[in-house]
Amino acid sequence: MMDRYSSAMNDVNFIAKLADLKDEHYHNVLTLSVLIELLIEKQIITREDIQKKAGELDPFMAPPPYPKV
């Protein structure tokens, strides 16, 4: 009986941690988007500069450990 309770609690804790990570990821992406937009608005950098640099760095990224959907 205790094992079932422990397993269920582990599942709940795992789901809660996953939700926290999703929320943190959203806030990080939002912050990054805001910074990029401000740099573009202030004409410090262009969208083309960002696209070019992303294209240069993309090959260095490791492939994700899961299939893309």
mmCIF file of the N, C-alpha and C atoms, coordinates in Angstrom:
data_MODEL
# 
_entry.id   MODEL 
# 
loop_
_atom_site.group_PDB 
_atom_site.id 
_atom_site.type_symbol 
_atom_site.label_atom_id 
_atom_site.label_alt_id 
_atom_site.label_comp_id 
_atom_site.label_asym_id 
_atom_site.label_entity_id 
_atom_site.label_seq_id 
_atom_site.pdbx_PDB_ins_code 
_atom_site.Cartn_x 
_atom_site.Cartn_y 
_atom_site.Cartn_z 
_atom_site.occupancy 
_atom_site.B_iso_or_equiv 
_atom_site.pdbx_formal_charge 
_atom_site.auth_seq_id 
_atom_site.auth_comp_id 
_atom_site.auth_asym_id 
_atom_site.auth_atom_id 
_atom_site.pdbx_PDB_model_num 
ATOM 1   N N  . MET A 1 1  ? 0.830  -1.193 0.000   1.00 0.00 ? 1  MET A N  1 
ATOM 2   C CA . MET A 1 1  ? 0.000  0.000  0.000   1.00 0.00 ? 1  MET A CA 1 
ATOM 3   C C  . MET A 1 1  ? 0.873  1.254  0.000   1.00 0.00 ? 1  MET A C  1 
ATOM 4   N N  . MET A 1 2  ? 1.928  1.236  0.808   1.00 0.00 ? 2  MET A N  1 
ATOM 5   C CA . MET A 1 2  ? 2.807  2.399  0.896   1.00 0.00 ? 2  MET A CA 1 
ATOM 6   C C  . MET A 1 2  ? 3.527  2.651  -0.429  1.00 0.00 ? 2  MET A C  1 
ATOM 7   N N  . ASP A 1 3  ? 3.864  1.562  -1.144  1.00 0.00 ? 3  ASP A N  1 
ATOM 8   C CA . ASP A 1 3  ? 4.546  1.721  -2.430  1.00 0.00 ? 3  ASP A CA 1 
ATOM 9   C C  . ASP A 1 3  ? 3.660  2.425  -3.447  1.00 0.00 ? 3  ASP A C  1 
ATOM 10  N N  . ARG A 1 4  ? 2.364  2.101  -3.451  1.00 0.00 ? 4  ARG A N  1 
ATOM 11  C CA . ARG A 1 4  ? 1.435  2.752  -4.376  1.00 0.00 ? 4  ARG A CA 1 
ATOM 12  C C  . ARG A 1 4  ? 1.332  4.241  -4.062  1.00 0.00 ? 4  ARG A C  1 
ATOM 13  N N  . TYR A 1 5  ? 1.263  4.569  -2.777  1.00 0.00 ? 5  TYR A N  1 
ATOM 14  C CA . TYR A 1 5  ? 1.186  5.969  -2.357  1.00 0.00 ? 5  TYR A CA 1 
ATOM 15  C C  . TYR A 1 5  ? 2.465  6.689  -2.746  1.00 0.00 ? 5  TYR A C  1 
ATOM 16  N N  . SER A 1 6  ? 3.600  6.072  -2.495  1.00 0.00 ? 6  SER A N  1 
ATOM 17  C CA . SER A 1 6  ? 4.891  6.676  -2.816  1.00 0.00 ? 6  SER A CA 1 
ATOM 18  C C  . SER A 1 6  ? 5.025  6.888  -4.318  1.00 0.00 ? 6  SER A C  1 
ATOM 19  N N  . SER A 1 7  ? 4.603  5.901  -5.100  1.00 0.00 ? 7  SER A N  1 
ATOM 20  C CA . SER A 1 7  ? 4.669  6.003  -6.554  1.00 0.00 ? 7  SER A CA 1 
ATOM 21  C C  . SER A 1 7  ? 3.769  7.128  -7.062  1.00 0.00 ? 7  SER A C  1 
ATOM 22  N N  . ALA A 1 8  ? 2.577  7.215  -6.505  1.00 0.00 ? 8  ALA A N  1 
ATOM 23  C CA . ALA A 1 8  ? 1.646  8.275  -6.909  1.00 0.00 ? 8  ALA A CA 1 
ATOM 24  C C  . ALA A 1 8  ? 2.213  9.651  -6.558  1.00 0.00 ? 8  ALA A C  1 
ATOM 25  N N  . MET A 1 9  ? 2.799  9.771  -5.378  1.00 0.00 ? 9  MET A N  1 
ATOM 26  C CA . MET A 1 9  ? 3.394  11.046 -4.974  1.00 0.00 ? 9  MET A CA 1 
ATOM 27  C C  . MET A 1 9  ? 4.583  11.401 -5.853  1.00 0.00 ? 9  MET A C  1 
ATOM 28  N N  . ASN A 1 10 ? 5.371  10.401 -6.236  1.00 0.00 ? 10 ASN A N  1 
ATOM 29  C CA . ASN A 1 10 ? 6.485  10.656 -7.153  1.00 0.00 ? 10 ASN A CA 1 
ATOM 30  C C  . ASN A 1 10 ? 5.963  11.172 -8.488  1.00 0.00 ? 10 ASN A C  1 
ATOM 31  N N  . ASP A 1 11 ? 4.871  10.605 -8.966  1.00 0.00 ? 11 ASP A N  1 
ATOM 32  C CA . ASP A 1 11 ? 4.275  11.069 -10.218 1.00 0.00 ? 11 ASP A CA 1 
ATOM 33  C C  . ASP A 1 11 ? 3.792  12.510 -10.089 1.00 0.00 ? 11 ASP A C  1 
ATOM 34  N N  . VAL A 1 12 ? 3.132  12.812 -8.988  1.00 0.00 ? 12 VAL A N  1 
ATOM 35  C CA . VAL A 1 12 ? 2.636  14.177 -8.757  1.00 0.00 ? 12 VAL A CA 1 
ATOM 36  C C  . VAL A 1 12 ? 3.807  15.159 -8.703  1.00 0.00 ? 12 VAL A C  1 
ATOM 37  N N  . ASN A 1 13 ? 4.854  14.793 -7.979  1.00 0.00 ? 13 ASN A N  1 
ATOM 38  C CA . ASN A 1 13 ? 6.022  15.669 -7.884  1.00 0.00 ? 13 ASN A CA 1 
ATOM 39  C C  . ASN A 1 13 ? 6.675  15.872 -9.245  1.00 0.00 ? 13 ASN A C  1 
ATOM 40  N N  . PHE A 1 14 ? 6.769  14.808 -10.033 1.00 0.00 ? 14 PHE A N  1 
ATOM 41  C CA . PHE A 1 14 ? 7.359  14.907 -11.361 1.00 0.00 ? 14 PHE A CA 1 
ATOM 42  C C  . PHE A 1 14 ? 6.542  15.838 -12.245 1.00 0.00 ? 14 PHE A C  1 
ATOM 43  N N  . ILE A 1 15 ? 5.233  15.695 -12.220 1.00 0.00 ? 15 ILE A N  1 
ATOM 44  C CA . ILE A 1 15 ? 4.363  16.548 -13.035 1.00 0.00 ? 15 ILE A CA 1 
ATOM 45  C C  . ILE A 1 15 ? 4.468  18.001 -12.586 1.00 0.00 ? 15 ILE A C  1 
ATOM 46  N N  . ALA A 1 16 ? 4.554  18.235 -11.298 1.00 0.00 ? 16 ALA A N  1 
ATOM 47  C CA . ALA A 1 16 ? 4.684  19.600 -10.787 1.00 0.00 ? 16 ALA A CA 1 
ATOM 48  C C  . ALA A 1 16 ? 6.002  20.225 -11.235 1.00 0.00 ? 16 ALA A C  1 
ATOM 49  N N  . LYS A 1 17 ? 7.077  19.451 -11.195 1.00 0.00 ? 17 LYS A N  1 
ATOM 50  C CA . LYS A 1 17 ? 8.377  19.954 -11.648 1.00 0.00 ? 17 LYS A CA 1 
ATOM 51  C C  . LYS A 1 17 ? 8.351  20.265 -13.138 1.00 0.00 ? 17 LYS A C  1 
ATOM 52  N N  . LEU A 1 18 ? 7.683  19.414 -13.899 1.00 0.00 ? 18 LEU A N  1 
ATOM 53  C CA . LEU A 1 18 ? 7.561  19.638 -15.335 1.00 0.00 ? 18 LEU A CA 1 
ATOM 54  C C  . LEU A 1 18 ? 6.781  20.921 -15.615 1.00 0.00 ? 18 LEU A C  1 
ATOM 55  N N  . ALA A 1 19 ? 5.728  21.155 -14.876 1.00 0.00 ? 19 ALA A N  1 
ATOM 56  C CA . ALA A 1 19 ? 4.948  22.380 -15.028 1.00 0.00 ? 19 ALA A CA 1 
ATOM 57  C C  . ALA A 1 19 ? 5.792  23.603 -14.685 1.00 0.00 ? 19 ALA A C  1 
ATOM 58  N N  . ASP A 1 20 ? 6.597  23.501 -13.633 1.00 0.00 ? 20 ASP A N  1 
ATOM 59  C CA . ASP A 1 20 ? 7.474  24.610 -13.257 1.00 0.00 ? 20 ASP A CA 1 
ATOM 60  C C  . ASP A 1 20 ? 8.490  24.900 -14.363 1.00 0.00 ? 20 ASP A C  1 
ATOM 61  N N  . LEU A 1 21 ? 9.046  23.840 -14.950 1.00 0.00 ? 21 LEU A N  1 
ATOM 62  C CA . LEU A 1 21 ? 10.013 24.027 -16.038 1.00 0.00 ? 21 LEU A CA 1 
ATOM 63  C C  . LEU A 1 21 ? 9.360  24.682 -17.247 1.00 0.00 ? 21 LEU A C  1 
ATOM 64  N N  . LYS A 1 22 ? 8.131  24.283 -17.547 1.00 0.00 ? 22 LYS A N  1 
ATOM 65  C CA . LYS A 1 22 ? 7.408  24.875 -18.681 1.00 0.00 ? 22 LYS A CA 1 
ATOM 66  C C  . LYS A 1 22 ? 7.189  26.363 -18.441 1.00 0.00 ? 22 LYS A C  1 
ATOM 67  N N  . ASP A 1 23 ? 6.796  26.717 -17.240 1.00 0.00 ? 23 ASP A N  1 
ATOM 68  C CA . ASP A 1 23 ? 6.573  28.119 -16.894 1.00 0.00 ? 23 ASP A CA 1 
ATOM 69  C C  . ASP A 1 23 ? 7.875  28.910 -16.971 1.00 0.00 ? 23 ASP A C  1 
ATOM 70  N N  . GLU A 1 24 ? 8.950  28.339 -16.461 1.00 0.00 ? 24 GLU A N  1 
ATOM 71  C CA . GLU A 1 24 ? 10.253 29.010 -16.506 1.00 0.00 ? 24 GLU A CA 1 
ATOM 72  C C  . GLU A 1 24 ? 10.726 29.176 -17.953 1.00 0.00 ? 24 GLU A C  1 
ATOM 73  N N  . HIS A 1 25 ? 10.523 28.157 -18.765 1.00 0.00 ? 25 HIS A N  1 
ATOM 74  C CA . HIS A 1 25 ? 10.893 28.223 -20.177 1.00 0.00 ? 25 HIS A CA 1 
ATOM 75  C C  . HIS A 1 25 ? 10.134 29.354 -20.870 1.00 0.00 ? 25 HIS A C  1 
ATOM 76  N N  . TYR A 1 26 ? 8.835  29.464 -20.610 1.00 0.00 ? 26 TYR A N  1 
ATOM 77  C CA . TYR A 1 26 ? 8.024  30.533 -21.198 1.00 0.00 ? 26 TYR A CA 1 
ATOM 78  C C  . TYR A 1 26 ? 8.587  31.902 -20.824 1.00 0.00 ? 26 TYR A C  1 
ATOM 79  N N  . HIS A 1 27 ? 8.908  32.095 -19.572 1.00 0.00 ? 27 HIS A N  1 
ATOM 80  C CA . HIS A 1 27 ? 9.426  33.398 -19.126 1.00 0.00 ? 27 HIS A CA 1 
ATOM 81  C C  . HIS A 1 27 ? 10.804 33.693 -19.745 1.00 0.00 ? 27 HIS A C  1 
ATOM 82  N N  . ASN A 1 28 ? 11.632 32.680 -19.897 1.00 0.00 ? 28 ASN A N  1 
ATOM 83  C CA . ASN A 1 28 ? 12.943 32.882 -20.529 1.00 0.00 ? 28 ASN A CA 1 
ATOM 84  C C  . ASN A 1 28 ? 12.786 33.264 -21.996 1.00 0.00 ? 28 ASN A C  1 
ATOM 85  N N  . VAL A 1 29 ? 11.880 32.584 -22.696 1.00 0.00 ? 29 VAL A N  1 
ATOM 86  C CA . VAL A 1 29 ? 11.649 32.900 -24.113 1.00 0.00 ? 29 VAL A CA 1 
ATOM 87  C C  . VAL A 1 29 ? 11.047 34.295 -24.241 1.00 0.00 ? 29 VAL A C  1 
ATOM 88  N N  . LEU A 1 30 ? 10.140 34.651 -23.368 1.00 0.00 ? 30 LEU A N  1 
ATOM 89  C CA . LEU A 1 30 ? 9.540  35.985 -23.399 1.00 0.00 ? 30 LEU A CA 1 
ATOM 90  C C  . LEU A 1 30 ? 10.600 37.059 -23.176 1.00 0.00 ? 30 LEU A C  1 
ATOM 91  N N  . THR A 1 31 ? 11.463 36.862 -22.201 1.00 0.00 ? 31 THR A N  1 
ATOM 92  C CA . THR A 1 31 ? 12.529 37.831 -21.921 1.00 0.00 ? 31 THR A CA 1 
ATOM 93  C C  . THR A 1 31 ? 13.456 37.974 -23.113 1.00 0.00 ? 31 THR A C  1 
ATOM 94  N N  . LEU A 1 32 ? 13.838 36.870 -23.707 1.00 0.00 ? 32 LEU A N  1 
ATOM 95  C CA . LEU A 1 32 ? 14.703 36.909 -24.877 1.00 0.00 ? 32 LEU A CA 1 
ATOM 96  C C  . LEU A 1 32 ? 14.023 37.628 -26.041 1.00 0.00 ? 32 LEU A C  1 
ATOM 97  N N  . SER A 1 33 ? 12.756 37.363 -26.254 1.00 0.00 ? 33 SER A N  1 
ATOM 98  C CA . SER A 1 33 ? 12.007 38.026 -27.329 1.00 0.00 ? 33 SER A CA 1 
ATOM 99  C C  . SER A 1 33 ? 11.935 39.532 -27.111 1.00 0.00 ? 33 SER A C  1 
ATOM 100 N N  . VAL A 1 34 ? 11.703 39.929 -25.880 1.00 0.00 ? 34 VAL A N  1 
ATOM 101 C CA . VAL A 1 34 ? 11.637 41.360 -25.557 1.00 0.00 ? 34 VAL A CA 1 
ATOM 102 C C  . VAL A 1 34 ? 12.991 42.021 -25.829 1.00 0.00 ? 34 VAL A C  1 
ATOM 103 N N  . LEU A 1 35 ? 14.072 41.383 -25.413 1.00 0.00 ? 35 LEU A N  1 
ATOM 104 C CA . LEU A 1 35 ? 15.403 41.948 -25.640 1.00 0.00 ? 35 LEU A CA 1 
ATOM 105 C C  . LEU A 1 35 ? 15.709 42.090 -27.130 1.00 0.00 ? 35 LEU A C  1 
ATOM 106 N N  . ILE A 1 36 ? 15.364 41.070 -27.903 1.00 0.00 ? 36 ILE A N  1 
ATOM 107 C CA . ILE A 1 36 ? 15.603 41.125 -29.347 1.00 0.00 ? 36 ILE A CA 1 
ATOM 108 C C  . ILE A 1 36 ? 14.795 42.262 -29.968 1.00 0.00 ? 36 ILE A C  1 
ATOM 109 N N  . GLU A 1 37 ? 13.523 42.355 -29.606 1.00 0.00 ? 37 GLU A N  1 
ATOM 110 C CA . GLU A 1 37 ? 12.674 43.408 -30.171 1.00 0.00 ? 37 GLU A CA 1 
ATOM 111 C C  . GLU A 1 37 ? 13.185 44.797 -29.802 1.00 0.00 ? 37 GLU A C  1 
ATOM 112 N N  . LEU A 1 38 ? 13.655 44.978 -28.572 1.00 0.00 ? 38 LEU A N  1 
ATOM 113 C CA . LEU A 1 38 ? 14.200 46.284 -28.166 1.00 0.00 ? 38 LEU A CA 1 
ATOM 114 C C  . LEU A 1 38 ? 15.470 46.621 -28.944 1.00 0.00 ? 38 LEU A C  1 
ATOM 115 N N  . LEU A 1 39 ? 16.330 45.645 -29.141 1.00 0.00 ? 39 LEU A N  1 
ATOM 116 C CA . LEU A 1 39 ? 17.551 45.884 -29.919 1.00 0.00 ? 39 LEU A CA 1 
ATOM 117 C C  . LEU A 1 39 ? 17.224 46.270 -31.358 1.00 0.00 ? 39 LEU A C  1 
ATOM 118 N N  . ILE A 1 40 ? 16.192 45.640 -31.915 1.00 0.00 ? 40 ILE A N  1 
ATOM 119 C CA . ILE A 1 40 ? 15.777 45.968 -33.279 1.00 0.00 ? 40 ILE A CA 1 
ATOM 120 C C  . ILE A 1 40 ? 15.150 47.366 -33.313 1.00 0.00 ? 40 ILE A C  1 
ATOM 121 N N  . GLU A 1 41 ? 14.278 47.668 -32.377 1.00 0.00 ? 41 GLU A N  1 
ATOM 122 C CA . GLU A 1 41 ? 13.628 48.984 -32.324 1.00 0.00 ? 41 GLU A CA 1 
ATOM 123 C C  . GLU A 1 41 ? 14.651 50.106 -32.189 1.00 0.00 ? 41 GLU A C  1 
ATOM 124 N N  . LYS A 1 42 ? 15.695 49.881 -31.420 1.00 0.00 ? 42 LYS A N  1 
ATOM 125 C CA . LYS A 1 42 ? 16.733 50.892 -31.210 1.00 0.00 ? 42 LYS A CA 1 
ATOM 126 C C  . LYS A 1 42 ? 17.783 50.870 -32.321 1.00 0.00 ? 42 LYS A C  1 
ATOM 127 N N  . GLN A 1 43 ? 17.527 50.042 -33.320 1.00 0.00 ? 43 GLN A N  1 
ATOM 128 C CA . GLN A 1 43 ? 18.392 49.919 -34.496 1.00 0.00 ? 43 GLN A CA 1 
ATOM 129 C C  . GLN A 1 43 ? 19.835 49.564 -34.126 1.00 0.00 ? 43 GLN A C  1 
ATOM 130 N N  . ILE A 1 44 ? 19.967 48.743 -33.113 1.00 0.00 ? 44 ILE A N  1 
ATOM 131 C CA . ILE A 1 44 ? 21.282 48.252 -32.702 1.00 0.00 ? 44 ILE A CA 1 
ATOM 132 C C  . ILE A 1 44 ? 21.633 47.013 -33.518 1.00 0.00 ? 44 ILE A C  1 
ATOM 133 N N  . ILE A 1 45 ? 20.597 46.266 -33.891 1.00 0.00 ? 45 ILE A N  1 
ATOM 134 C CA . ILE A 1 45 ? 20.775 45.034 -34.654 1.00 0.00 ? 45 ILE A CA 1 
ATOM 135 C C  . ILE A 1 45 ? 19.561 44.869 -35.571 1.00 0.00 ? 45 ILE A C  1 
ATOM 136 N N  . THR A 1 46 ? 19.724 44.103 -36.632 1.00 0.00 ? 46 THR A N  1 
ATOM 137 C CA . THR A 1 46 ? 18.604 43.867 -37.550 1.00 0.00 ? 46 THR A CA 1 
ATOM 138 C C  . THR A 1 46 ? 18.143 42.416 -37.431 1.00 0.00 ? 46 THR A C  1 
ATOM 139 N N  . ARG A 1 47 ? 16.949 42.162 -37.923 1.00 0.00 ? 47 ARG A N  1 
ATOM 140 C CA . ARG A 1 47 ? 16.444 40.784 -37.953 1.00 0.00 ? 47 ARG A CA 1 
ATOM 141 C C  . ARG A 1 47 ? 17.349 39.901 -38.804 1.00 0.00 ? 47 ARG A C  1 
ATOM 142 N N  . GLU A 1 48 ? 17.878 40.483 -39.865 1.00 0.00 ? 48 GLU A N  1 
ATOM 143 C CA . GLU A 1 48 ? 18.777 39.734 -40.742 1.00 0.00 ? 48 GLU A CA 1 
ATOM 144 C C  . GLU A 1 48 ? 20.046 39.321 -39.995 1.00 0.00 ? 48 GLU A C  1 
ATOM 145 N N  . ASP A 1 49 ? 20.568 40.232 -39.159 1.00 0.00 ? 49 ASP A N  1 
ATOM 146 C CA . ASP A 1 49 ? 21.745 39.891 -38.338 1.00 0.00 ? 49 ASP A CA 1 
ATOM 147 C C  . ASP A 1 49 ? 21.447 38.687 -37.438 1.00 0.00 ? 49 ASP A C  1 
ATOM 148 N N  . ILE A 1 50 ? 20.271 38.704 -36.836 1.00 0.00 ? 50 ILE A N  1 
ATOM 149 C CA . ILE A 1 50 ? 19.886 37.624 -35.930 1.00 0.00 ? 50 ILE A CA 1 
ATOM 150 C C  . ILE A 1 50 ? 19.731 36.319 -36.703 1.00 0.00 ? 50 ILE A C  1 
ATOM 151 N N  . GLN A 1 51 ? 19.069 36.381 -37.855 1.00 0.00 ? 51 GLN A N  1 
ATOM 152 C CA . GLN A 1 51 ? 18.885 35.179 -38.667 1.00 0.00 ? 51 GLN A CA 1 
ATOM 153 C C  . GLN A 1 51 ? 20.222 34.620 -39.141 1.00 0.00 ? 51 GLN A C  1 
ATOM 154 N N  . LYS A 1 52 ? 21.123 35.507 -39.544 1.00 0.00 ? 52 LYS A N  1 
ATOM 155 C CA . LYS A 1 52 ? 22.438 35.060 -40.015 1.00 0.00 ? 52 LYS A CA 1 
ATOM 156 C C  . LYS A 1 52 ? 23.204 34.362 -38.889 1.00 0.00 ? 52 LYS A C  1 
ATOM 157 N N  . LYS A 1 53 ? 23.231 34.982 -37.718 1.00 0.00 ? 53 LYS A N  1 
ATOM 158 C CA . LYS A 1 53 ? 23.959 34.396 -36.590 1.00 0.00 ? 53 LYS A CA 1 
ATOM 159 C C  . LYS A 1 53 ? 23.317 33.082 -36.146 1.00 0.00 ? 53 LYS A C  1 
ATOM 160 N N  . ALA A 1 54 ? 22.003 33.013 -36.152 1.00 0.00 ? 54 ALA A N  1 
ATOM 161 C CA . ALA A 1 54 ? 21.322 31.765 -35.793 1.00 0.00 ? 54 ALA A CA 1 
ATOM 162 C C  . ALA A 1 54 ? 21.701 30.661 -36.776 1.00 0.00 ? 54 ALA A C  1 
ATOM 163 N N  . GLY A 1 55 ? 21.780 31.008 -38.048 1.00 0.00 ? 55 GLY A N  1 
ATOM 164 C CA . GLY A 1 55 ? 22.186 30.037 -39.052 1.00 0.00 ? 55 GLY A CA 1 
ATOM 165 C C  . GLY A 1 55 ? 23.612 29.557 -38.846 1.00 0.00 ? 55 GLY A C  1 
ATOM 166 N N  . GLU A 1 56 ? 24.481 30.447 -38.378 1.00 0.00 ? 56 GLU A N  1 
ATOM 167 C CA . GLU A 1 56 ? 25.872 30.075 -38.115 1.00 0.00 ? 56 GLU A CA 1 
ATOM 168 C C  . GLU A 1 56 ? 25.990 29.163 -36.897 1.00 0.00 ? 56 GLU A C  1 
ATOM 169 N N  . LEU A 1 57 ? 25.178 29.421 -35.878 1.00 0.00 ? 57 LEU A N  1 
ATOM 170 C CA . LEU A 1 57 ? 25.284 28.664 -34.626 1.00 0.00 ? 57 LEU A CA 1 
ATOM 171 C C  . LEU A 1 57 ? 24.483 27.369 -34.633 1.00 0.00 ? 57 LEU A C  1 
ATOM 172 N N  . ASP A 1 58 ? 23.473 27.283 -35.467 1.00 0.00 ? 58 ASP A N  1 
ATOM 173 C CA . ASP A 1 58 ? 22.594 26.123 -35.471 1.00 0.00 ? 58 ASP A CA 1 
ATOM 174 C C  . ASP A 1 58 ? 23.322 24.795 -35.658 1.00 0.00 ? 58 ASP A C  1 
ATOM 175 N N  . PRO A 1 59 ? 24.311 24.708 -36.550 1.00 0.00 ? 59 PRO A N  1 
ATOM 176 C CA . PRO A 1 59 ? 24.991 23.412 -36.717 1.00 0.00 ? 59 PRO A CA 1 
ATOM 177 C C  . PRO A 1 59 ? 25.734 22.928 -35.466 1.00 0.00 ? 59 PRO A C  1 
ATOM 178 N N  . PHE A 1 60 ? 26.033 23.826 -34.546 1.00 0.00 ? 60 PHE A N  1 
ATOM 179 C CA . PHE A 1 60 ? 26.749 23.439 -33.337 1.00 0.00 ? 60 PHE A CA 1 
ATOM 180 C C  . PHE A 1 60 ? 25.825 22.874 -32.264 1.00 0.00 ? 60 PHE A C  1 
ATOM 181 N N  . MET A 1 61 ? 24.537 23.042 -32.450 1.00 0.00 ? 61 MET A N  1 
ATOM 182 C CA . MET A 1 61 ? 23.572 22.545 -31.463 1.00 0.00 ? 61 MET A CA 1 
ATOM 183 C C  . MET A 1 61 ? 23.445 21.041 -31.609 1.00 0.00 ? 61 MET A C  1 
ATOM 184 N N  . ALA A 1 62 ? 23.416 20.349 -30.477 1.00 0.00 ? 62 ALA A N  1 
ATOM 185 C CA . ALA A 1 62 ? 23.229 18.899 -30.507 1.00 0.00 ? 62 ALA A CA 1 
ATOM 186 C C  . ALA A 1 62 ? 21.791 18.598 -30.912 1.00 0.00 ? 62 ALA A C  1 
ATOM 187 N N  . PRO A 1 63 ? 21.583 17.525 -31.647 1.00 0.00 ? 63 PRO A N  1 
ATOM 188 C CA . PRO A 1 63 ? 20.194 17.180 -32.000 1.00 0.00 ? 63 PRO A CA 1 
ATOM 189 C C  . PRO A 1 63 ? 19.402 16.850 -30.730 1.00 0.00 ? 63 PRO A C  1 
ATOM 190 N N  . PRO A 1 64 ? 18.118 17.155 -30.729 1.00 0.00 ? 64 PRO A N  1 
ATOM 191 C CA . PRO A 1 64 ? 17.322 16.869 -29.530 1.00 0.00 ? 64 PRO A CA 1 
ATOM 192 C C  . PRO A 1 64 ? 17.258 15.366 -29.274 1.00 0.00 ? 64 PRO A C  1 
ATOM 193 N N  . PRO A 1 65 ? 17.121 14.984 -28.004 1.00 0.00 ? 65 PRO A N  1 
ATOM 194 C CA . PRO A 1 65 ? 17.088 13.559 -27.658 1.00 0.00 ? 65 PRO A CA 1 
ATOM 195 C C  . PRO A 1 65 ? 15.759 12.901 -27.978 1.00 0.00 ? 65 PRO A C  1 
ATOM 196 N N  . TYR A 1 66 ? 14.851 13.647 -28.584 1.00 0.00 ? 66 TYR A N  1 
ATOM 197 C CA . TYR A 1 66 ? 13.524 13.127 -28.901 1.00 0.00 ? 66 TYR A CA 1 
ATOM 198 C C  . TYR A 1 66 ? 13.187 13.522 -30.342 1.00 0.00 ? 66 TYR A C  1 
ATOM 199 N N  . PRO A 1 67 ? 12.308 12.797 -30.990 1.00 0.00 ? 67 PRO A N  1 
ATOM 200 C CA . PRO A 1 67 ? 11.962 13.142 -32.382 1.00 0.00 ? 67 PRO A CA 1 
ATOM 201 C C  . PRO A 1 67 ? 11.166 14.428 -32.457 1.00 0.00 ? 67 PRO A C  1 
ATOM 202 N N  . LYS A 1 68 ? 11.418 15.196 -33.502 1.00 0.00 ? 68 LYS A N  1 
ATOM 203 C CA . LYS A 1 68 ? 10.627 16.411 -33.720 1.00 0.00 ? 68 LYS A CA 1 
ATOM 204 C C  . LYS A 1 68 ? 9.286  16.031 -34.316 1.00 0.00 ? 68 LYS A C  1 
ATOM 205 N N  . VAL A 1 69 ? 8.254  16.715 -33.866 1.00 0.00 ? 69 VAL A N  1 
ATOM 206 C CA . VAL A 1 69 ? 6.906  16.431 -34.344 1.00 0.00 ? 69 VAL A CA 1 
ATOM 207 C C  . VAL A 1 69 ? 6.468  17.516 -35.283 1.00 0.00 ? 69 VAL A C  1 
# 
